[in-house]
């Protein structure tokens, strides 16, 4: 039997089942397509163009089996489609099984996966692997971000190369490194964004954009945050790192610093160097894994594949210099 034409039975999409199906989806093209269809549509496929559910699989007239391009036909708009239409992998010539592998590694590797690793394991070119991962990172941005509530820690860090000489030169502000701000709700989600500067105008604008007005804000002693207590009902408390104060009762920014610790271990150990142009895409990836850290691996993969719907990223947009 031809492995690529072997039928795959429908199964439930529980986290454990998805994890068990992934290896076959990464090795078998038909299994990969049906895996993506099941995670995207469930048991009720729908036309991505008109939304009509009156659709059917196209078959090979000679064999009676599903046709090789895995197309569907919609009786509503009378157009053909595949599971790729309306997603970040639309118009991609890369086999679906390689997309499944890239999603698998991107969702289950705590610190991330490099394009070079995808290139080695799948055989696609390094440039294609990089583009695949950029598309996935682009799709992981949550387009329905609700304001953070409760206790929200706000902190910033600087992403860039390490100093050439140890203990010489500045570490953050005043260097050419890119500042990144993280807003973390305790036991909740994170919002993160690279910024051009860490002035009061920039930082306060981000806090107002991502945090609900009833929240309580906790930061370090950076004067750029002064005045937030007037804008949030929960008030604004600070922890004084300069005098080696890291915890005072329930006042600390350790949650935000834990998020940055994972980011820096990944950027330094997996990616080694990330350009300013693409840093936002990488932060999407880390934020997605953090926000879905309580899910099982299979559930996280499903959430990522469903997030790909309705998003497109053309080749010329994310690829500049290699990162």
C-alpha positions in Angstrom: 0.0 0.0 0.0 1.2 3.5 -0.8 1.8 5.2 2.5 0.9 8.6 1.1 -2.5 7.3 0.0 -3.4 5.4 3.1 -6.7 6.6 4.6 -6.7 8.0 8.1 -9.7 7.5 10.3 -11.4 10.4 12.1 -10.6 10.6 15.7 -11.4 12.9 18.6 -9.2 16.0 19.0 -8.3 15.6 22.6 -4.8 16.6 23.5 -3.4 13.1 24.0 -5.0 11.9 20.7 -3.5 14.8 18.8 0.0 14.1 20.2 -0.3 10.5 19.1 -1.3 11.5 15.6 1.4 14.1 15.0 4.2 11.6 14.1 2.1 10.0 11.3 1.1 13.5 10.1 4.7 14.4 9.8 5.5 11.4 7.7 2.4 10.8 5.6 1.1 13.6 3.3 -2.5 12.4 3.3 -2.4 11.9 7.1 -1.1 15.5 7.3 -3.9 16.9 5.2 -6.6 15.1 7.2 -4.9 16.0 10.4 -5.0 19.7 9.5 -8.6 19.4 8.3 -9.7 17.8 11.5 -8.0 20.3 13.7 -9.3 23.2 11.7 -12.8 22.2 10.9 -13.6 19.3 13.3 -16.3 17.0 12.0 -18.1 19.7 10.0 -15.9 21.0 7.2 -17.0 24.4 5.8 -16.0 26.4 2.7 -13.4 29.0 3.8 -14.7 31.4 1.1 -18.5 31.5 1.8 -18.8 29.5 5.0 -21.3 27.0 3.4 -21.1 23.5 5.0 -22.6 21.8 2.0 -19.3 20.5 0.7 -17.8 17.2 -0.4 -14.4 15.7 -1.1 -13.4 15.4 -4.7 -12.5 11.9 -5.9 -10.4 10.4 -8.6 -12.8 9.0 -11.3 -10.5 6.0 -12.0 -9.8 4.8 -8.5 -12.7 6.2 -6.5 -10.2 7.4 -3.9 -9.7 10.9 -2.8 -7.9 12.9 -5.5 -4.2 13.6 -5.0 -4.5 17.4 -4.3 -7.0 16.7 -1.5 -9.5 19.3 -2.9 -13.0 19.9 -1.7 -15.9 21.3 -3.7 -18.5 23.8 -2.3 -22.1 23.5 -3.5 -22.8 27.0 -2.2 -20.2 29.1 -4.1 -19.3 26.3 -6.5 -15.6 26.8 -6.0 -12.9 24.3 -5.1 -10.8 24.7 -2.0 -8.3 22.8 0.3 -7.5 23.1 3.9 -4.7 25.6 3.1 -7.1 28.3 1.8 -7.5 31.2 4.1 -4.5 30.3 6.3 -0.8 31.3 6.6 0.2 28.3 4.5 -2.1 29.1 1.5 -0.2 29.0 -1.8 2.7 27.3 -0.2 4.3 24.5 -2.2 5.8 23.0 0.9 4.2 19.6 1.7 1.6 19.6 4.5 3.6 17.0 6.5 6.5 19.5 6.8 4.0 22.2 8.0 2.7 19.7 10.6 6.3 19.1 11.8 7.0 22.9 12.1 3.9 23.4 14.1 4.7 20.5 16.3 8.1 21.7 17.2 7.1 25.4 17.5 4.3 24.6 19.9 6.1 22.0 22.1 9.6 23.3 22.3 9.6 25.6 25.4 12.5 27.8 24.1 11.6 27.5 20.4 13.0 25.7 17.4 15.5 27.0 14.9 14.9 27.1 11.1 18.2 25.2 10.8 16.6 22.3 12.8 13.5 22.3 10.6 15.8 22.3 7.5 17.7 19.3 8.9 14.7 17.2 9.8 12.4 17.9 6.8 14.9 18.5 4.0 13.3 21.9 2.9 15.8 24.7 2.2 16.9 26.8 5.2 15.2 29.8 3.5 11.9 28.0 3.2 12.2 26.7 6.8 12.8 30.3 8.0 9.8 31.5 6.1 7.6 28.7 7.5 8.5 29.7 11.0 7.9 33.4 10.3 4.4 32.5 9.0 3.7 30.5 12.1 4.9 33.2 14.4 2.8 35.8 12.5 -0.3 33.6 13.0 0.3 33.1 16.7 -0.5 36.8 17.5 -3.9 36.8 19.3 -6.1 39.1 17.3 -8.7 39.1 20.2 -6.6 40.4 23.0 -8.7 41.3 26.1 -7.5 43.8 28.6 -5.4 42.3 31.4 -7.1 42.3 34.8 -6.1 41.8 38.4 -2.5 42.3 39.4 -0.5 43.2 36.4 3.3 43.3 36.4 5.0 45.6 33.9 8.7 45.3 33.1 11.1 45.9 30.3 14.3 44.2 29.1 16.8 44.8 26.3 17.4 42.3 23.5 20.6 42.3 21.5 24.1 41.0 21.3 26.2 40.3 24.4 29.1 42.8 25.1 32.4 41.8 23.5 34.2 42.2 26.8 32.8 40.9 30.1 32.0 43.6 32.7 32.7 46.4 30.3 30.1 48.7 28.8 26.4 49.2 29.5 23.9 46.3 29.7 20.6 48.0 28.6 19.5 51.6 28.4 21.9 53.7 26.3 23.0 50.7 24.2 21.9 49.8 20.7 19.8 46.9 22.0 16.1 46.8 21.4 13.8 47.4 24.4 11.0 44.9 24.9 8.1 45.5 27.3 6.1 42.7 28.9 2.8 43.1 30.8 2.0 40.0 32.7 -1.2 39.3 34.6 -0.4 37.0 37.5 -1.6 33.4 36.8 -2.9 34.9 33.5 -1.7 36.1 30.2 1.2 38.2 28.9 1.2 41.0 26.3 4.6 41.9 24.9 5.9 44.3 22.4 9.3 45.7 21.2 9.4 49.5 21.5 11.5 52.3 20.1 12.2 53.7 23.5 11.3 53.5 27.2 10.1 57.0 27.7 7.1 57.7 29.9 4.9 58.4 26.9 5.7 55.1 25.3 5.4 52.9 28.4 2.2 54.5 29.7 0.6 54.2 26.3 1.3 50.5 26.3 -0.1 50.0 29.8 -3.3 51.9 28.9 -3.7 49.9 25.7 -3.3 46.4 27.3 -4.5 46.7 30.9 -8.1 47.2 32.2 -8.8 50.3 34.3 -9.6 48.3 37.4 -6.3 46.5 37.5 -3.5 47.0 40.0 -0.1 47.9 38.4 3.3 46.7 39.8 6.6 47.9 38.3 10.1 48.6 39.3 11.2 52.1 40.3 11.6 53.3 36.7 10.3 56.9 36.9 8.7 56.5 33.5 5.9 54.7 35.2 5.2 57.5 37.7 1.6 58.7 37.7 -0.1 55.3 36.8 -1.8 55.3 40.2 -4.1 58.0 39.0 -5.2 56.1 35.9 -5.9 52.6 37.5 -8.3 52.0 40.3 -6.1 49.3 41.8 -3.3 51.7 42.2 0.4 51.4 41.3 3.1 49.8 43.5 6.8 49.7 42.9 9.6 47.4 44.0 13.1 49.0 44.4 15.6 46.8 42.6 18.4 49.4 43.0 18.5 48.8 46.7 18.3 45.0 46.2 14.6 44.9 47.2 12.9 42.2 45.1 9.9 41.2 47.2 7.8 43.3 49.6 4.7 41.4 50.6 2.9 40.8 47.4 4.8 43.6 45.5 7.2 42.0 43.1 7.8 41.7 39.3 9.1 38.1 39.4 6.4 36.9 37.0 7.4 39.3 34.3 11.1 38.5 34.9 10.4 34.7 34.6 8.8 35.3 31.2 11.9 37.3 30.1 14.2 34.5 31.4 12.5 32.0 29.0 12.8 34.5 26.2 16.4 35.2 26.7 17.4 31.5 27.1 15.6 30.8 23.8 17.1 33.8 21.9 20.6 33.1 23.1 20.5 29.3 23.0 18.3 28.5 20.1 18.3 31.5 17.7 21.6 33.1 18.8 20.8 36.4 17.0 17.5 38.1 16.1 17.2 41.2 14.0 15.1 44.2 15.2 13.0 43.8 12.1 11.7 40.4 13.1 11.9 40.6 16.9 8.1 41.2 17.1 7.4 37.9 15.4 9.6 36.0 17.9 7.9 37.7 20.8 4.5 36.5 19.3 5.9 32.9 19.6 7.0 33.2 23.2 3.8 35.0 24.3 1.7 32.2 22.6 3.5 29.4 24.5 3.3 31.4 27.8 -0.4 32.1 27.4 -1.2 28.5 26.6 1.3 26.9 29.0 -1.4 25.1 31.0 -2.7 23.3 27.9 -1.4 19.9 26.8 0.9 19.8 23.9 -1.8 18.5 21.5 -4.2 21.2 22.6 -1.6 23.8 22.0 -0.9 22.5 18.5 -4.6 22.7 17.8 -4.9 26.2 19.1 -1.9 27.3 16.9 -3.4 25.7 13.7 -6.8 27.3 14.3 -5.0 30.6 14.9 -3.6 30.4 11.3 -7.1 30.9 9.8 -7.8 34.3 8.2 -4.1 35.3 8.2 -1.8 35.7 5.3 1.9 36.7 5.1 3.5 37.1 1.7 7.1 36.1 1.1 8.4 39.6 0.5 7.0 40.8 3.9 9.0 39.0 6.6 12.2 38.0 4.8 14.9 40.6 4.7 18.2 39.6 6.1 18.6 36.2 7.6 18.2 36.1 11.4 
